[in-house]
Amino acid sequence: IYLSQRNFVEAKNFFIRASLIDIDDPYVCEGVILSLFHLEQFDQALLYFNMFNIKIKRNSNILNNIGLCCQKLKNFDQSIDLFKKSINENPLDFSAHFNLGNSLKEKKKFEECLFHFNKSIEINPSFSNGYFNIANTLRDLKRFEEAVGFYKQCIDVAPTNVKCLFNLAKLMASQGKFETSIFYYSEVIRLEPDHAEAH
């Protein structure tokens, strides 16, 4: 209940008390990690994870969430290892593929990161952040035409994604396609009138 109400302090207290009774309960362990993650107590989440038994450490959700803690701590190598273990336990978890892609991008492993971003949208075609991160990565690699295609797919899935519209407008302007750029900037301003950079 506390997690669904986003009352993370009470959730943390509840799950830590519950863990004293049964630290082998996957629901309790996941609750500890999730509440600590939302409270940005990433080091503490890692300490609890290290106390869990081997079976709990194979729970794909727990592995994914503790991987995010490592990612926040900029320990990308450890996060990559954890996300891969999570995927090994549950290959159809689109969020684990997406999170792995983000850590791989930080390590400049671009082709590998694109593979996992693509897996995230293959599993969940309505996942707009997957398209967005593919587009941003392709843009960074100067594969502009491909980037445009994925920005447009992101907009198809999430027409009000202001970040995507803005990035596409900037990319169009950099390619000298000013009319198209103005159209997307106008969409940004329509959705977010105070967007300073779009004016």
Summary of the structure (lengths in Angstrom):
residues: 199
radius of gyration: 19.7
end to end distance: 43.4
largest distance: 63.9
contacts: 639
relative contact order: 0.06
helix: 76%
strand: 0%
